[in-house]
């Protein structure tokens, strides 16, 4: 299966680049965890993450990305990665990372207490 990964926008791409450049041990541990998470998505991203119910997807995200599916996957105990996936061809999948965020940021964005 062919797999293509993209960042949703320049802000998320820059956030990732900044994190990778950091010399903090905590940041480097997070980089390793995100890389492992992204590797998991190479093999059937439709079944790796938890499908976020459509009524929980913020309207701003639905409008900006014309979403039909949205998934979250736990990076570690405190971080979440939000993405959507799209089949391009019979054996190709596009995965677009919307953002990676702390659990608290995730709860705030999706309206959980």
PDB file as gemmi writes it, atoms N, CA and C in Angstrom:
CRYST1    1.000    1.000    1.000  90.00  90.00  90.00 P 1                      
ATOM      1  N   UNK A   1       0.836  -1.178   0.000  1.00  0.00           N  
ATOM      2  CA  UNK A   1       0.000   0.000   0.000  1.00  0.00           C  
ATOM      3  C   UNK A   1       0.883   1.243   0.000  1.00  0.00           C  
ATOM      4  N   UNK A   2       0.576   2.168  -0.873  1.00  0.00           N  
ATOM      5  CA  UNK A   2       1.286   3.439  -0.889  1.00  0.00           C  
ATOM      6  C   UNK A   2       0.678   4.340   0.186  1.00  0.00           C  
ATOM      7  N   UNK A   3       1.531   5.151   0.780  1.00  0.00           N  
ATOM      8  CA  UNK A   3       1.129   5.997   1.895  1.00  0.00           C  
ATOM      9  C   UNK A   3       1.790   7.351   1.715  1.00  0.00           C  
ATOM     10  N   UNK A   4       1.003   8.398   1.841  1.00  0.00           N  
ATOM     11  CA  UNK A   4       1.564   9.741   1.753  1.00  0.00           C  
ATOM     12  C   UNK A   4       1.111  10.522   2.975  1.00  0.00           C  
ATOM     13  N   UNK A   5       2.059  11.163   3.638  1.00  0.00           N  
ATOM     14  CA  UNK A   5       1.778  11.959   4.830  1.00  0.00           C  
ATOM     15  C   UNK A   5       1.986  13.423   4.502  1.00  0.00           C  
ATOM     16  N   UNK A   6       1.025  14.238   4.921  1.00  0.00           N  
ATOM     17  CA  UNK A   6       1.145  15.693   4.758  1.00  0.00           C  
ATOM     18  C   UNK A   6       0.714  16.357   6.048  1.00  0.00           C  
ATOM     19  N   UNK A   7       1.254  17.556   6.253  1.00  0.00           N  
ATOM     20  CA  UNK A   7       0.817  18.396   7.365  1.00  0.00           C  
ATOM     21  C   UNK A   7      -0.330  19.251   6.839  1.00  0.00           C  
ATOM     22  N   UNK A   8      -1.319  19.519   7.660  1.00  0.00           N  
ATOM     23  CA  UNK A   8      -2.527  20.226   7.226  1.00  0.00           C  
ATOM     24  C   UNK A   8      -2.243  21.647   6.778  1.00  0.00           C  
ATOM     25  N   UNK A   9      -1.281  22.289   7.413  1.00  0.00           N  
ATOM     26  CA  UNK A   9      -0.972  23.676   7.060  1.00  0.00           C  
ATOM     27  C   UNK A   9       0.453  24.012   7.500  1.00  0.00           C  
ATOM     28  N   UNK A  10       0.889  25.177   7.122  1.00  0.00           N  
ATOM     29  CA  UNK A  10       2.256  25.592   7.447  1.00  0.00           C  
ATOM     30  C   UNK A  10       2.478  25.748   8.948  1.00  0.00           C  
ATOM     31  N   UNK A  11       1.440  26.131   9.680  1.00  0.00           N  
ATOM     32  CA  UNK A  11       1.575  26.287  11.128  1.00  0.00           C  
ATOM     33  C   UNK A  11       1.919  24.975  11.817  1.00  0.00           C  
ATOM     34  N   UNK A  12       1.248  23.906  11.420  1.00  0.00           N  
ATOM     35  CA  UNK A  12       1.514  22.588  12.013  1.00  0.00           C  
ATOM     36  C   UNK A  12       2.869  22.066  11.548  1.00  0.00           C  
ATOM     37  N   UNK A  13       3.173  22.313  10.299  1.00  0.00           N  
ATOM     38  CA  UNK A  13       4.480  21.894   9.765  1.00  0.00           C  
ATOM     39  C   UNK A  13       5.614  22.592  10.517  1.00  0.00           C  
ATOM     40  N   UNK A  14       5.449  23.882  10.789  1.00  0.00           N  
ATOM     41  CA  UNK A  14       6.468  24.639  11.519  1.00  0.00           C  
ATOM     42  C   UNK A  14       6.536  24.195  12.985  1.00  0.00           C  
ATOM     43  N   UNK A  15       5.389  23.901  13.575  1.00  0.00           N  
ATOM     44  CA  UNK A  15       5.349  23.395  14.953  1.00  0.00           C  
ATOM     45  C   UNK A  15       6.177  22.111  15.057  1.00  0.00           C  
ATOM     46  N   UNK A  16       6.038  21.219  14.070  1.00  0.00           N  
ATOM     47  CA  UNK A  16       6.798  19.964  14.024  1.00  0.00           C  
ATOM     48  C   UNK A  16       8.288  20.255  13.844  1.00  0.00           C  
ATOM     49  N   UNK A  17       8.626  21.161  12.932  1.00  0.00           N  
ATOM     50  CA  UNK A  17      10.030  21.502  12.686  1.00  0.00           C  
ATOM     51  C   UNK A  17      10.679  22.099  13.931  1.00  0.00           C  
ATOM     52  N   UNK A  18       9.963  22.962  14.615  1.00  0.00           N  
ATOM     53  CA  UNK A  18      10.476  23.587  15.839  1.00  0.00           C  
ATOM     54  C   UNK A  18      10.712  22.535  16.922  1.00  0.00           C  
ATOM     55  N   UNK A  19       9.757  21.624  17.056  1.00  0.00           N  
ATOM     56  CA  UNK A  19       9.894  20.558  18.046  1.00  0.00           C  
ATOM     57  C   UNK A  19      11.115  19.700  17.742  1.00  0.00           C  
ATOM     58  N   UNK A  20      11.318  19.368  16.486  1.00  0.00           N  
ATOM     59  CA  UNK A  20      12.464  18.537  16.103  1.00  0.00           C  
ATOM     60  C   UNK A  20      13.796  19.246  16.357  1.00  0.00           C  
ATOM     61  N   UNK A  21      13.819  20.569  16.253  1.00  0.00           N  
ATOM     62  CA  UNK A  21      15.057  21.331  16.482  1.00  0.00           C  
ATOM     63  C   UNK A  21      15.375  21.519  17.959  1.00  0.00           C  
ATOM     64  N   UNK A  22      14.390  21.332  18.806  1.00  0.00           N  
ATOM     65  CA  UNK A  22      14.581  21.551  20.239  1.00  0.00           C  
ATOM     66  C   UNK A  22      15.645  20.600  20.789  1.00  0.00           C  
ATOM     67  N   UNK A  23      16.390  21.083  21.767  1.00  0.00           N  
ATOM     68  CA  UNK A  23      17.411  20.249  22.405  1.00  0.00           C  
ATOM     69  C   UNK A  23      16.922  19.692  23.745  1.00  0.00           C  
ATOM     70  N   UNK A  24      15.714  20.048  24.135  1.00  0.00           N  
ATOM     71  CA  UNK A  24      15.143  19.562  25.388  1.00  0.00           C  
ATOM     72  C   UNK A  24      14.904  18.058  25.309  1.00  0.00           C  
ATOM     73  N   UNK A  25      15.274  17.339  26.351  1.00  0.00           N  
ATOM     74  CA  UNK A  25      15.052  15.897  26.392  1.00  0.00           C  
ATOM     75  C   UNK A  25      13.562  15.580  26.285  1.00  0.00           C  
ATOM     76  N   UNK A  26      12.752  16.341  26.973  1.00  0.00           N  
ATOM     77  CA  UNK A  26      11.303  16.125  26.937  1.00  0.00           C  
ATOM     78  C   UNK A  26      10.769  16.281  25.503  1.00  0.00           C  
ATOM     79  N   UNK A  27      11.235  17.316  24.808  1.00  0.00           N  
ATOM     80  CA  UNK A  27      10.802  17.523  23.417  1.00  0.00           C  
ATOM     81  C   UNK A  27      11.302  16.407  22.507  1.00  0.00           C  
ATOM     82  N   UNK A  28      12.530  15.970  22.711  1.00  0.00           N  
ATOM     83  CA  UNK A  28      13.067  14.894  21.874  1.00  0.00           C  
ATOM     84  C   UNK A  28      12.348  13.571  22.124  1.00  0.00           C  
ATOM     85  N   UNK A  29      11.942  13.334  23.362  1.00  0.00           N  
ATOM     86  CA  UNK A  29      11.137  12.147  23.660  1.00  0.00           C  
ATOM     87  C   UNK A  29       9.798  12.224  22.933  1.00  0.00           C  
ATOM     88  N   UNK A  30       9.211  13.425  22.897  1.00  0.00           N  
ATOM     89  CA  UNK A  30       7.944  13.614  22.189  1.00  0.00           C  
ATOM     90  C   UNK A  30       8.127  13.403  20.688  1.00  0.00           C  
ATOM     91  N   UNK A  31       9.235  13.890  20.135  1.00  0.00           N  
ATOM     92  CA  UNK A  31       9.532  13.683  18.709  1.00  0.00           C  
ATOM     93  C   UNK A  31       9.581  12.191  18.402  1.00  0.00           C  
ATOM     94  N   UNK A  32      10.282  11.428  19.222  1.00  0.00           N  
ATOM     95  CA  UNK A  32      10.366   9.972  19.010  1.00  0.00           C  
ATOM     96  C   UNK A  32       8.984   9.330  19.078  1.00  0.00           C  
ATOM     97  N   UNK A  33       8.186   9.758  20.035  1.00  0.00           N  
ATOM     98  CA  UNK A  33       6.833   9.202  20.176  1.00  0.00           C  
ATOM     99  C   UNK A  33       5.959   9.551  18.974  1.00  0.00           C  
ATOM    100  N   UNK A  34       6.064  10.771  18.473  1.00  0.00           N  
ATOM    101  CA  UNK A  34       5.284  11.169  17.297  1.00  0.00           C  
ATOM    102  C   UNK A  34       5.726  10.371  16.076  1.00  0.00           C  
ATOM    103  N   UNK A  35       7.024  10.194  15.912  1.00  0.00           N  
ATOM    104  CA  UNK A  35       7.523   9.398  14.779  1.00  0.00           C  
ATOM    105  C   UNK A  35       6.984   7.972  14.828  1.00  0.00           C  
ATOM    106  N   UNK A  36       6.985   7.370  16.012  1.00  0.00           N  
ATOM    107  CA  UNK A  36       6.430   6.013  16.161  1.00  0.00           C  
ATOM    108  C   UNK A  36       4.935   5.998  15.804  1.00  0.00           C  
ATOM    109  N   UNK A  37       4.234   7.031  16.242  1.00  0.00           N  
ATOM    110  CA  UNK A  37       2.801   7.128  15.953  1.00  0.00           C  
ATOM    111  C   UNK A  37       2.570   7.263  14.454  1.00  0.00           C  
ATOM    112  N   UNK A  38       3.358   8.100  13.792  1.00  0.00           N  
ATOM    113  CA  UNK A  38       3.211   8.278  12.343  1.00  0.00           C  
ATOM    114  C   UNK A  38       3.536   6.996  11.592  1.00  0.00           C  
ATOM    115  N   UNK A  39       4.503   6.240  12.088  1.00  0.00           N  
ATOM    116  CA  UNK A  39       4.829   4.952  11.462  1.00  0.00           C  
ATOM    117  C   UNK A  39       3.649   3.989  11.551  1.00  0.00           C  
ATOM    118  N   UNK A  40       2.924   4.018  12.658  1.00  0.00           N  
ATOM    119  CA  UNK A  40       1.743   3.168  12.815  1.00  0.00           C  
ATOM    120  C   UNK A  40       0.686   3.491  11.765  1.00  0.00           C  
ATOM    121  N   UNK A  41       0.603   4.759  11.394  1.00  0.00           N  
ATOM    122  CA  UNK A  41      -0.420   5.178  10.437  1.00  0.00           C  
ATOM    123  C   UNK A  41      -0.137   4.701   9.021  1.00  0.00           C  
ATOM    124  N   UNK A  42       1.094   4.279   8.758  1.00  0.00           N  
ATOM    125  CA  UNK A  42       1.433   3.784   7.420  1.00  0.00           C  
ATOM    126  C   UNK A  42       0.606   2.570   7.040  1.00  0.00           C  
ATOM    127  N   UNK A  43       0.197   1.803   8.013  1.00  0.00           N  
ATOM    128  CA  UNK A  43      -0.535   0.569   7.762  1.00  0.00           C  
ATOM    129  C   UNK A  43      -1.981   0.741   8.202  1.00  0.00           C  
ATOM    130  N   UNK A  44      -2.819   1.035   7.246  1.00  0.00           N  
ATOM    131  CA  UNK A  44      -4.251   1.207   7.439  1.00  0.00           C  
ATOM    132  C   UNK A  44      -4.602   2.262   8.488  1.00  0.00           C  
ATOM    133  N   UNK A  45      -4.429   3.531   8.150  1.00  0.00           N  
ATOM    134  CA  UNK A  45      -4.729   4.610   9.086  1.00  0.00           C  
ATOM    135  C   UNK A  45      -6.201   4.686   9.477  1.00  0.00           C  
ATOM    136  N   UNK A  46      -7.070   4.053   8.683  1.00  0.00           N  
ATOM    137  CA  UNK A  46      -8.496   4.068   9.003  1.00  0.00           C  
ATOM    138  C   UNK A  46      -8.809   3.232  10.246  1.00  0.00           C  
ATOM    139  N   UNK A  47      -7.909   2.308  10.602  1.00  0.00           N  
ATOM    140  CA  UNK A  47      -8.137   1.454  11.764  1.00  0.00           C  
ATOM    141  C   UNK A  47      -7.163   1.685  12.906  1.00  0.00           C  
ATOM    142  N   UNK A  48      -6.234   2.601  12.756  1.00  0.00           N  
ATOM    143  CA  UNK A  48      -5.232   2.838  13.808  1.00  0.00           C  
ATOM    144  C   UNK A  48      -5.731   3.803  14.869  1.00  0.00           C  
ATOM    145  N   UNK A  49      -6.421   4.836  14.441  1.00  0.00           N  
ATOM    146  CA  UNK A  49      -6.888   5.836  15.386  1.00  0.00           C  
ATOM    147  C   UNK A  49      -8.338   5.606  15.770  1.00  0.00           C  
ATOM    148  N   UNK A  50      -8.804   6.405  16.700  1.00  0.00           N  
ATOM    149  CA  UNK A  50     -10.193   6.376  17.131  1.00  0.00           C  
ATOM    150  C   UNK A  50     -10.958   7.370  16.265  1.00  0.00           C  
ATOM    151  N   UNK A  51     -12.037   6.899  15.652  1.00  0.00           N  
ATOM    152  CA  UNK A  51     -12.853   7.765  14.814  1.00  0.00           C  
ATOM    153  C   UNK A  51     -13.602   8.747  15.716  1.00  0.00           C  
ATOM    154  N   UNK A  52     -13.433  10.030  15.465  1.00  0.00           N  
ATOM    155  CA  UNK A  52     -14.101  11.058  16.256  1.00  0.00           C  
ATOM    156  C   UNK A  52     -15.524  11.211  15.726  1.00  0.00           C  
ATOM    157  N   UNK A  53     -16.531  11.123  16.602  1.00  0.00           N  
ATOM    158  CA  UNK A  53     -17.915  11.276  16.139  1.00  0.00           C  
ATOM    159  C   UNK A  53     -18.118  12.618  15.423  1.00  0.00           C  
ATOM    160  N   UNK A  54     -18.883  12.585  14.352  1.00  0.00           N  
ATOM    161  CA  UNK A  54     -19.083  13.781  13.534  1.00  0.00           C  
ATOM    162  C   UNK A  54     -19.638  14.957  14.337  1.00  0.00           C  
ATOM    163  N   UNK A  55     -20.488  14.681  15.316  1.00  0.00           N  
ATOM    164  CA  UNK A  55     -21.060  15.778  16.104  1.00  0.00           C  
ATOM    165  C   UNK A  55     -20.041  16.396  17.062  1.00  0.00           C  
ATOM    166  N   UNK A  56     -18.879  15.767  17.222  1.00  0.00           N  
ATOM    167  CA  UNK A  56     -17.818  16.305  18.078  1.00  0.00           C  
ATOM    168  C   UNK A  56     -16.754  17.072  17.294  1.00  0.00           C  
ATOM    169  N   UNK A  57     -16.789  16.947  15.968  1.00  0.00           N  
ATOM    170  CA  UNK A  57     -15.795  17.652  15.152  1.00  0.00           C  
ATOM    171  C   UNK A  57     -16.143  19.135  15.146  1.00  0.00           C  
ATOM    172  N   UNK A  58     -15.213  19.984  15.577  1.00  0.00           N  
ATOM    173  CA  UNK A  58     -15.493  21.421  15.577  1.00  0.00           C  
ATOM    174  C   UNK A  58     -15.871  21.918  14.175  1.00  0.00           C  
ATOM    175  N   UNK A  59     -16.857  22.796  14.122  1.00  0.00           N  
ATOM    176  CA  UNK A  59     -17.321  23.326  12.835  1.00  0.00           C  
ATOM    177  C   UNK A  59     -16.186  23.976  12.057  1.00  0.00           C  
ATOM    178  N   UNK A  60     -15.277  24.623  12.776  1.00  0.00           N  
ATOM    179  CA  UNK A  60     -14.157  25.290  12.094  1.00  0.00           C  
ATOM    180  C   UNK A  60     -13.309  24.275  11.322  1.00  0.00           C  
ATOM    181  N   UNK A  61     -13.075  23.105  11.902  1.00  0.00           N  
ATOM    182  CA  UNK A  61     -12.295  22.074  11.208  1.00  0.00           C  
ATOM    183  C   UNK A  61     -13.088  21.478  10.046  1.00  0.00           C  
ATOM    184  N   UNK A  62     -14.377  21.218  10.280  1.00  0.00           N  
ATOM    185  CA  UNK A  62     -15.208  20.657   9.201  1.00  0.00           C  
ATOM    186  C   UNK A  62     -15.229  21.580   7.995  1.00  0.00           C  
ATOM    187  N   UNK A  63     -15.362  22.873   8.265  1.00  0.00           N  
ATOM    188  CA  UNK A  63     -15.433  23.855   7.182  1.00  0.00           C  
ATOM    189  C   UNK A  63     -14.083  24.015   6.482  1.00  0.00           C  
ATOM    190  N   UNK A  64     -13.021  24.137   7.254  1.00  0.00           N  
ATOM    191  CA  UNK A  64     -11.699  24.382   6.678  1.00  0.00           C  
ATOM    192  C   UNK A  64     -11.198  23.209   5.840  1.00  0.00           C  
ATOM    193  N   UNK A  65     -11.477  21.986   6.285  1.00  0.00           N  
ATOM    194  CA  UNK A  65     -10.913  20.816   5.614  1.00  0.00           C  
ATOM    195  C   UNK A  65     -11.948  19.947   4.896  1.00  0.00           C  
ATOM    196  N   UNK A  66     -13.227  20.348   4.908  1.00  0.00           N  
ATOM    197  CA  UNK A  66     -14.303  19.556   4.279  1.00  0.00           C  
ATOM    198  C   UNK A  66     -14.210  18.097   4.726  1.00  0.00           C  
ATOM    199  N   UNK A  67     -14.190  17.894   6.021  1.00  0.00           N  
ATOM    200  CA  UNK A  67     -13.943  16.576   6.600  1.00  0.00           C  
ATOM    201  C   UNK A  67     -15.116  15.625   6.480  1.00  0.00           C  
ATOM    202  N   UNK A  68     -14.802  14.391   6.123  1.00  0.00           N  
ATOM    203  CA  UNK A  68     -15.771  13.307   6.155  1.00  0.00           C  
ATOM    204  C   UNK A  68     -15.379  12.303   7.227  1.00  0.00           C  
ATOM    205  N   UNK A  69     -14.142  12.351   7.646  1.00  0.00           N  
ATOM    206  CA  UNK A  69     -13.683  11.510   8.752  1.00  0.00           C  
ATOM    207  C   UNK A  69     -12.588  12.263   9.489  1.00  0.00           C  
ATOM    208  N   UNK A  70     -12.473  11.980  10.738  1.00  0.00           N  
ATOM    209  CA  UNK A  70     -11.420  12.568  11.555  1.00  0.00           C  
ATOM    210  C   UNK A  70     -11.081  11.548  12.629  1.00  0.00           C  
ATOM    211  N   UNK A  71      -9.793  11.380  12.843  1.00  0.00           N  
ATOM    212  CA  UNK A  71      -9.322  10.392  13.805  1.00  0.00           C  
ATOM    213  C   UNK A  71      -8.372  11.039  14.794  1.00  0.00           C  
ATOM    214  N   UNK A  72      -8.288  10.416  15.960  1.00  0.00           N  
ATOM    215  CA  UNK A  72      -7.260  10.814  16.926  1.00  0.00           C  
ATOM    216  C   UNK A  72      -6.554   9.560  17.365  1.00  0.00           C  
ATOM    217  N   UNK A  73      -5.284   9.733  17.612  1.00  0.00           N  
ATOM    218  CA  UNK A  73      -4.488   8.620  18.119  1.00  0.00           C  
ATOM    219  C   UNK A  73      -3.641   9.160  19.266  1.00  0.00           C  
ATOM    220  N   UNK A  74      -3.556   8.388  20.320  1.00  0.00           N  
ATOM    221  CA  UNK A  74      -2.753   8.807  21.473  1.00  0.00           C  
ATOM    222  C   UNK A  74      -1.282   8.643  21.139  1.00  0.00           C  
ATOM    223  N   UNK A  75      -0.539   9.709  21.300  1.00  0.00           N  
ATOM    224  CA  UNK A  75       0.910   9.671  21.098  1.00  0.00           C  
ATOM    225  C   UNK A  75       1.554   9.075  22.351  1.00  0.00           C  
ATOM    226  N   UNK A  76       1.113   9.558  23.479  1.00  0.00           N  
ATOM    227  CA  UNK A  76       1.526   9.033  24.784  1.00  0.00           C  
ATOM    228  C   UNK A  76       0.418   9.386  25.769  1.00  0.00           C  
ATOM    229  N   UNK A  77       0.687   9.321  27.048  1.00  0.00           N  
ATOM    230  CA  UNK A  77      -0.370   9.601  28.033  1.00  0.00           C  
ATOM    231  C   UNK A  77      -0.900  11.027  27.973  1.00  0.00           C  
ATOM    232  N   UNK A  78      -0.102  11.965  27.491  1.00  0.00           N  
ATOM    233  CA  UNK A  78      -0.495  13.368  27.546  1.00  0.00           C  
ATOM    234  C   UNK A  78      -0.685  14.027  26.176  1.00  0.00           C  
ATOM    235  N   UNK A  79      -0.321  13.387  25.094  1.00  0.00           N  
ATOM    236  CA  UNK A  79      -0.378  14.018  23.767  1.00  0.00           C  
ATOM    237  C   UNK A  79      -1.269  13.238  22.813  1.00  0.00           C  
ATOM    238  N   UNK A  80      -1.962  13.981  21.931  1.00  0.00           N  
ATOM    239  CA  UNK A  80      -2.856  13.403  20.928  1.00  0.00           C  
ATOM    240  C   UNK A  80      -2.463  13.913  19.551  1.00  0.00           C  
ATOM    241  N   UNK A  81      -2.668  13.079  18.546  1.00  0.00           N  
ATOM    242  CA  UNK A  81      -2.453  13.472  17.158  1.00  0.00           C  
ATOM    243  C   UNK A  81      -3.802  13.340  16.451  1.00  0.00           C  
ATOM    244  N   UNK A  82      -4.226  14.397  15.770  1.00  0.00           N  
ATOM    245  CA  UNK A  82      -5.503  14.415  15.076  1.00  0.00           C  
ATOM    246  C   UNK A  82      -5.222  14.443  13.583  1.00  0.00           C  
ATOM    247  N   UNK A  83      -5.890  13.557  12.840  1.00  0.00           N  
ATOM    248  CA  UNK A  83      -5.621  13.435  11.410  1.00  0.00           C  
ATOM    249  C   UNK A  83      -6.864  12.984  10.660  1.00  0.00           C  
ATOM    250  N   UNK A  84      -6.829  13.151   9.354  1.00  0.00           N  
ATOM    251  CA  UNK A  84      -7.843  12.501   8.531  1.00  0.00           C  
ATOM    252  C   UNK A  84      -7.148  11.754   7.419  1.00  0.00           C  
ATOM    253  N   UNK A  85      -7.856  10.779   6.887  1.00  0.00           N  
ATOM    254  CA  UNK A  85      -7.285   9.905   5.870  1.00  0.00           C  
ATOM    255  C   UNK A  85      -8.223   9.840   4.676  1.00  0.00           C  
ATOM    256  N   UNK A  86      -7.618   9.660   3.524  1.00  0.00           N  
ATOM    257  CA  UNK A  86      -8.392   9.613   2.288  1.00  0.00           C  
ATOM    258  C   UNK A  86      -7.755   8.594   1.352  1.00  0.00           C  
ATOM    259  N   UNK A  87      -8.575   7.719   0.811  1.00  0.00           N  
ATOM    260  CA  UNK A  87      -8.082   6.768  -0.184  1.00  0.00           C  
ATOM    261  C   UNK A  87      -7.922   7.508  -1.502  1.00  0.00           C  
ATOM    262  N   UNK A  88      -6.747   7.394  -2.102  1.00  0.00           N  
ATOM    263  CA  UNK A  88      -6.476   8.068  -3.372  1.00  0.00           C  
ATOM    264  C   UNK A  88      -6.719   7.138  -4.554  1.00  0.00           C  
ATOM    265  N   UNK A  89      -6.217   5.955  -4.421  1.00  0.00           N  
ATOM    266  CA  UNK A  89      -6.357   4.930  -5.448  1.00  0.00           C  
ATOM    267  C   UNK A  89      -6.628   3.623  -4.714  1.00  0.00           C  
ATOM    268  N   UNK A  90      -6.687   2.581  -5.473  1.00  0.00           N  
ATOM    269  CA  UNK A  90      -6.966   1.284  -4.861  1.00  0.00           C  
ATOM    270  C   UNK A  90      -5.952   0.909  -3.783  1.00  0.00           C  
ATOM    271  N   UNK A  91      -4.720   1.291  -3.993  1.00  0.00           N  
ATOM    272  CA  UNK A  91      -3.683   0.911  -3.032  1.00  0.00           C  
ATOM    273  C   UNK A  91      -2.903   2.108  -2.493  1.00  0.00           C  
ATOM    274  N   UNK A  92      -3.518   3.289  -2.481  1.00  0.00           N  
ATOM    275  CA  UNK A  92      -2.822   4.476  -1.986  1.00  0.00           C  
ATOM    276  C   UNK A  92      -3.709   5.234  -0.993  1.00  0.00           C  
ATOM    277  N   UNK A  93      -3.080   5.731   0.060  1.00  0.00           N  
ATOM    278  CA  UNK A  93      -3.793   6.477   1.086  1.00  0.00           C  
ATOM    279  C   UNK A  93      -3.043   7.760   1.415  1.00  0.00           C  
ATOM    280  N   UNK A  94      -3.798   8.824   1.565  1.00  0.00           N  
ATOM    281  CA  UNK A  94      -3.262  10.116   1.971  1.00  0.00           C  
ATOM    282  C   UNK A  94      -3.672  10.344   3.422  1.00  0.00           C  
ATOM    283  N   UNK A  95      -2.696  10.667   4.263  1.00  0.00           N  
ATOM    284  CA  UNK A  95      -2.958  10.998   5.660  1.00  0.00           C  
ATOM    285  C   UNK A  95      -2.536  12.447   5.870  1.00  0.00           C  
ATOM    286  N   UNK A  96      -3.467  13.242   6.383  1.00  0.00           N  
ATOM    287  CA  UNK A  96      -3.164  14.648   6.656  1.00  0.00           C  
ATOM    288  C   UNK A  96      -3.278  14.882   8.155  1.00  0.00           C  
ATOM    289  N   UNK A  97      -2.169  15.305   8.739  1.00  0.00           N  
ATOM    290  CA  UNK A  97      -2.118  15.589  10.171  1.00  0.00           C  
ATOM    291  C   UNK A  97      -2.649  16.997  10.400  1.00  0.00           C  
ATOM    292  N   UNK A  98      -3.758  17.072  11.125  1.00  0.00           N  
ATOM    293  CA  UNK A  98      -4.367  18.363  11.466  1.00  0.00           C  
ATOM    294  C   UNK A  98      -3.537  19.054  12.543  1.00  0.00           C  
ATOM    295  N   UNK A  99      -3.172  18.290  13.572  1.00  0.00           N  
ATOM    296  CA  UNK A  99      -2.370  18.872  14.651  1.00  0.00           C  
ATOM    297  C   UNK A  99      -1.965  17.772  15.629  1.00  0.00           C  
ATOM    298  N   UNK A 100      -0.990  18.085  16.445  1.00  0.00           N  
ATOM    299  CA  UNK A 100      -0.663  17.270  17.618  1.00  0.00           C  
ATOM    300  C   UNK A 100      -0.731  18.217  18.788  1.00  0.00           C  
ATOM    301  N   UNK A 101      -1.316  17.742  19.878  1.00  0.00           N  
ATOM    302  CA  UNK A 101      -1.627  18.644  20.992  1.00  0.00           C  
ATOM    303  C   UNK A 101      -1.674  17.872  22.297  1.00  0.00           C  
ATOM    304  N   UNK A 102      -1.619  18.620  23.388  1.00  0.00           N  
ATOM    305  CA  UNK A 102      -1.742  17.978  24.694  1.00  0.00           C  
ATOM    306  C   UNK A 102      -3.168  17.474  24.874  1.00  0.00           C  
ATOM    307  N   UNK A 103      -3.327  16.591  25.830  1.00  0.00           N  
ATOM    308  CA  UNK A 103      -4.653  16.052  26.138  1.00  0.00           C  
ATOM    309  C   UNK A 103      -5.609  17.187  26.516  1.00  0.00           C  
ATOM    310  N   UNK A 104      -5.141  18.136  27.289  1.00  0.00           N  
ATOM    311  CA  UNK A 104      -5.979  19.264  27.714  1.00  0.00           C  
ATOM    312  C   UNK A 104      -6.399  20.101  26.501  1.00  0.00           C  
ATOM    313  N   UNK A 105      -5.473  20.379  25.586  1.00  0.00           N  
ATOM    314  CA  UNK A 105      -5.808  21.132  24.365  1.00  0.00           C  
ATOM    315  C   UNK A 105      -6.823  20.359  23.520  1.00  0.00           C  
ATOM    316  N   UNK A 106      -6.636  19.044  23.440  1.00  0.00           N  
ATOM    317  CA  UNK A 106      -7.568  18.193  22.695  1.00  0.00           C  
ATOM    318  C   UNK A 106      -8.976  18.291  23.296  1.00  0.00           C  
ATOM    319  N   UNK A 107      -9.068  18.138  24.607  1.00  0.00           N  
ATOM    320  CA  UNK A 107     -10.375  18.218  25.276  1.00  0.00           C  
ATOM    321  C   UNK A 107     -11.044  19.558  25.044  1.00  0.00           C  
ATOM    322  N   UNK A 108     -10.265  20.620  25.108  1.00  0.00           N  
ATOM    323  CA  UNK A 108     -10.805  21.964  24.901  1.00  0.00           C  
ATOM    324  C   UNK A 108     -11.327  22.121  23.472  1.00  0.00           C  
ATOM    325  N   UNK A 109     -10.546  21.692  22.496  1.00  0.00           N  
ATOM    326  CA  UNK A 109     -10.917  21.816  21.089  1.00  0.00           C  
ATOM    327  C   UNK A 109     -12.194  21.038  20.767  1.00  0.00           C  
ATOM    328  N   UNK A 110     -12.326  19.844  21.342  1.00  0.00           N  
ATOM    329  CA  UNK A 110     -13.445  18.975  20.995  1.00  0.00           C  
ATOM    330  C   UNK A 110     -14.610  19.045  21.995  1.00  0.00           C  
ATOM    331  N   UNK A 111     -14.505  19.942  22.957  1.00  0.00           N  
ATOM    332  CA  UNK A 111     -15.636  20.186  23.864  1.00  0.00           C  
ATOM    333  C   UNK A 111     -15.847  19.132  24.932  1.00  0.00           C  
ATOM    334  N   UNK A 112     -14.765  18.440  25.317  1.00  0.00           N  
ATOM    335  CA  UNK A 112     -14.865  17.481  26.401  1.00  0.00           C  
ATOM    336  C   UNK A 112     -14.496  18.173  27.714  1.00  0.00           C  
ATOM    337  N   UNK A 113     -15.052  17.695  28.799  1.00  0.00           N  
ATOM    338  CA  UNK A 113     -14.721  18.277  30.116  1.00  0.00           C  
ATOM    339  C   UNK A 113     -13.513  17.621  30.706  1.00  0.00           C  
TER     340      UNK A 113                                                      
END                                                                             
